[in-house]
Amino acid sequence: MIDFKTKDLKGDLFGGLTAGVVALPLALAFGEASGAGPIAGLYGAIFVGFFASLFGGTGSQVTGPTGPMVVVFAGVYAALDGNPSLVFTTVVLAGAIQIAFGVFKLGQYIRLVPYPVISGFMSGIGCIIIALQTSRLLGHEPEGSGTIPALAEIPSAVADPNFAALILGVLTLLIAFKWPAQLAKIVPPPLAALIIGTLASLFLSGAPILGDIPTGLPSFIMPSLNQDTILIVFEAALILALLGSIDSLLTSLVADNMTRTRHNSNRELIGQG
């Protein structure tokens, strides 16, 4: 488990508060983008963040839904036709595989993955995210999940944009990337973009909204497998586990460089699982 030091309490509280405020809308957006709905992203941020921080091996890392994994999960979700039982089984099995990776100390082998492979993977994920979000930036929702429907929606979105959504999106992007360095020491750019973008939306009517978010705890769904689905579920779980492990450990390396610390890769995999 992560070591806790009393002298770090103030920084941990401020960092946790900032991360929580920023992570909430990101989690809702990632849940919507994955196809499982905003509530799935919210539950993912809560439960994954709690257990990963408790059992993980990177003290400065905040765990939750990420862009690369949203793209991967969206593909899995579409392949399973959104079947809640199969999706739940896949996610649980992927977590178990990640725990096994950590138990058998496979985390250290992340350094053997060639840099061009990692660079190509992350670049491809970035291109997919841009493709998925371009029509949404223009205020249009693609018909169907996945990259192809999103690309097909772009021409009609460009021809008939929702200017309220476009203005809000561009404003938020500008704040996130061009926020002055002096102010960033006080208010992080993502938090500033969230606050200013939300306030601006009060004066711009017509932008799409997520709508009502269900309350309460999620219903428990029993895993379901048969001869027709077991191979599909196992393949999807293995993909989630492998790419999730790479994504997490790469982020841990970035966190190490920023904080001049050293993470425990095997314990991080156990926490992520």
Beta strands, then each sheet from edge to edge (+ up, - down):
end
